[in-house]
Amino acid sequence: TPSLSQGAVTATTEEGVKLYSTKSGLKYIILKEGSPAGPSPRYGQLVTIAYKSFIKLPNVDLEQYDSDKGYLLKHGNGRYIPGLDEGLHTMKVGEKRRLIIPPKLGYVGPGVLGPLPQSPWGRYQLNKLLDQMIEVKAGSVVLDVELRNIMDDEADQGYYEDDSLSPEDFNILRDNLSAKARDARDKRKAGVVDLLSGAV
């Protein structure tokens, strides 16, 4: 299987289908190319998508639980499943992708609002499928997503600017903080006195 590395994304070709994988575990297939010169959404922008959502359980066909032809969301606000936000961030307008979202990037944590089915029956189906994923300890959320439009949010106060840390910079910062914490812990165990704070 040939593979191609593109920064944090790896592409492999299996049975004539190019499958992209990110470091987080998100996988996607580009079903239709978007405008190559077009923009990708920035955090804080409003995006309109069309989607169909499925649950894939082991040894079972995809089970659809929701769809929408004109879903509006604010990109990067933490209210949608993390795998959707990650998948949208590099899409171009007009592009269609199949996102294969592992459980850790799916419907996890409090405050994740969607996309969720609007009807009680749809929510019941989704909950039943998620319970089955937990029971068999396997499966994924699959979204067929088309990015239809990107627009600036006039009410945005600049909280979502993309000037934040890149994932690589964040990992470096986390490693540095972890190393400092380990050093401080080791000094405390060794009984070293910090003369500036007076702490042992």
C-alpha positions as CSV (number, residue, x, y, z in Angstrom):
1,T,0.0,0.0,0.0
2,P,1.7,3.2,-1.1
3,S,1.5,6.1,1.3
4,L,2.1,9.8,1.0
5,S,2.9,12.1,3.9
6,Q,1.5,15.6,3.9
7,G,2.5,17.2,7.2
8,A,0.2,15.8,9.9
9,V,-2.0,13.9,7.3
10,T,-1.0,10.6,5.7
11,A,-2.7,9.2,2.6
12,T,-2.9,5.6,1.7
13,T,-4.5,4.0,-1.3
14,E,-6.5,0.8,-0.8
15,E,-8.6,-0.8,-3.5
16,G,-8.4,2.4,-5.6
17,V,-9.7,4.6,-2.7
18,K,-7.4,7.2,-1.2
19,L,-7.9,7.3,2.6
20,Y,-6.4,10.2,4.5
21,S,-5.5,9.8,8.2
22,T,-4.7,12.5,10.8
23,K,-2.6,12.1,14.0
24,S,-5.8,12.4,16.0
25,G,-7.3,9.3,14.5
26,L,-9.7,11.0,12.1
27,K,-9.9,9.4,8.7
28,Y,-11.5,10.8,5.5
29,I,-12.1,10.1,1.9
30,I,-12.5,13.0,-0.6
31,L,-15.6,12.2,-2.5
32,K,-15.7,15.4,-4.6
33,E,-12.9,18.0,-4.9
34,G,-13.8,21.6,-4.0
35,S,-12.5,24.8,-5.5
36,P,-8.6,24.5,-5.3
37,A,-8.2,28.2,-5.0
38,G,-11.1,28.6,-2.6
39,P,-10.7,29.3,1.1
40,S,-11.0,26.8,4.0
41,P,-13.0,27.9,7.0
42,R,-11.3,29.7,9.8
43,Y,-12.3,29.3,13.4
44,G,-15.1,31.6,14.3
45,Q,-16.6,31.7,10.8
46,L,-20.1,30.5,10.0
47,V,-20.2,27.5,7.6
48,T,-23.1,25.9,5.9
49,I,-22.9,22.2,5.3
50,A,-25.0,19.4,3.9
51,Y,-24.5,16.1,5.6
52,K,-25.7,12.5,6.2
53,S,-24.6,10.9,9.4
54,F,-24.2,7.2,10.1
55,I,-22.9,4.8,12.8
56,K,-20.6,2.0,11.6
57,L,-20.5,-1.0,13.9
58,P,-18.3,-4.0,13.3
59,N,-19.7,-6.5,10.8
60,V,-22.8,-4.3,10.2
61,D,-23.6,-2.0,7.3
62,L,-23.7,1.8,7.9
63,E,-26.8,2.8,9.8
64,Q,-28.0,6.3,8.9
65,Y,-29.5,8.3,11.8
66,D,-29.7,11.9,10.5
67,S,-29.2,14.2,7.5
68,D,-29.6,17.9,6.7
69,K,-29.2,19.8,3.4
70,G,-28.5,23.2,4.9
71,Y,-27.0,23.0,8.4
72,L,-25.4,26.2,9.7
73,L,-22.7,26.1,12.4
74,K,-20.0,28.2,13.9
75,H,-16.7,26.5,13.1
76,G,-14.4,25.8,16.1
77,N,-16.7,26.8,19.0
78,G,-16.5,23.4,20.7
79,R,-20.2,22.7,20.4
80,Y,-20.0,20.1,17.6
81,I,-18.3,16.7,17.5
82,P,-14.6,17.3,17.4
83,G,-14.1,15.1,14.4
84,L,-16.4,17.3,12.3
85,D,-14.6,20.5,13.3
86,E,-11.2,18.9,12.4
87,G,-12.5,17.5,9.1
88,L,-14.1,20.9,8.1
89,H,-11.0,22.9,8.8
90,T,-9.1,21.9,5.7
91,M,-12.1,21.5,3.3
92,K,-12.7,23.9,0.4
93,V,-16.1,25.2,-0.6
94,G,-17.8,22.6,-2.8
95,E,-15.8,19.7,-1.5
96,K,-17.5,16.6,-0.2
97,R,-15.8,14.2,2.2
98,R,-16.6,11.1,4.1
99,L,-15.3,11.6,7.6
100,I,-14.7,8.4,9.6
101,I,-14.7,9.6,13.2
102,P,-13.3,7.5,16.0
103,P,-15.3,7.4,19.3
104,K,-12.8,9.8,21.0
105,L,-13.7,12.5,18.4
106,G,-17.4,11.7,18.3
107,Y,-20.2,12.4,20.7
108,V,-18.0,12.8,23.8
109,G,-18.3,15.1,26.8
110,P,-20.9,17.5,28.0
111,G,-22.0,20.3,25.8
112,V,-21.6,18.6,22.4
113,L,-24.7,19.6,20.6
114,G,-24.3,18.1,17.3
115,P,-25.2,17.8,14.8
116,L,-28.0,15.9,16.4
117,P,-31.2,14.7,14.9
118,Q,-34.1,17.1,15.4
119,S,-36.8,14.5,16.0
120,P,-37.1,12.5,19.2
121,W,-37.1,9.3,17.1
122,G,-33.8,10.3,15.5
123,R,-32.3,11.0,18.9
124,Y,-33.5,7.7,20.2
125,Q,-31.9,5.9,17.2
126,L,-28.6,7.8,17.7
127,N,-28.6,6.9,21.5
128,K,-29.3,3.3,20.7
129,L,-26.5,3.1,18.2
130,L,-24.0,4.9,20.5
131,D,-25.0,2.4,23.3
132,Q,-24.2,-0.5,20.9
133,M,-20.8,1.1,20.1
134,I,-20.1,1.2,23.9
135,E,-21.3,-2.4,24.3
136,V,-19.1,-3.8,21.6
137,K,-16.3,-1.4,22.3
138,A,-15.9,-0.6,18.6
139,G,-17.4,1.4,15.8
140,S,-17.2,4.9,14.5
141,V,-19.4,7.9,13.5
142,V,-19.4,8.4,9.7
143,L,-20.4,11.8,8.2
144,D,-20.7,12.5,4.5
145,V,-20.2,16.3,4.5
146,E,-20.3,18.8,1.7
147,L,-19.0,22.3,2.6
148,R,-21.5,24.7,0.9
149,N,-20.6,28.1,2.1
150,I,-18.3,30.1,4.4
151,M,-19.1,33.5,5.8
152,D,-17.7,35.8,8.5
153,D,-19.7,36.2,11.7
154,E,-20.4,39.9,12.1
155,A,-20.9,39.4,15.8
156,D,-17.5,37.7,16.3
157,Q,-15.3,39.6,18.7
158,G,-12.1,38.0,17.5
159,Y,-12.1,35.1,20.0
160,Y,-11.5,32.5,17.3
161,E,-8.6,33.9,15.5
162,D,-6.3,31.3,14.0
163,D,-3.3,33.0,15.5
164,S,-3.5,30.4,18.3
165,L,-0.9,27.7,18.8
166,S,-0.5,25.1,16.1
167,P,-0.9,21.5,17.2
168,E,2.9,21.1,17.0
169,D,3.5,24.2,19.1
170,F,1.0,23.0,21.6
171,N,2.7,19.6,21.9
172,I,6.1,21.4,22.4
173,L,4.5,23.6,25.1
174,R,2.9,20.6,26.8
175,D,6.2,18.7,26.7
176,N,8.1,21.7,28.2
177,L,5.5,22.1,31.0
178,S,5.6,18.4,31.8
179,A,9.4,18.5,32.0
180,K,9.3,21.4,34.4
181,A,6.7,19.7,36.5
182,R,8.9,16.6,36.6
183,D,12.0,18.6,37.6
184,A,10.1,20.4,40.4
185,R,8.7,17.1,41.7
186,D,12.2,15.5,41.6
187,K,13.7,18.5,43.4
188,R,11.0,18.3,46.1
189,K,11.8,14.5,46.5
190,A,15.5,15.3,46.8
191,G,14.8,18.0,49.4
192,V,16.2,20.9,47.4
193,V,15.2,24.3,48.8
194,D,14.0,27.0,46.4
195,L,15.6,30.1,47.9
196,L,13.3,32.5,46.1
197,S,10.0,31.1,47.4
198,G,11.3,29.4,50.5
199,A,9.6,26.1,49.4
200,V,11.2,22.7,49.8
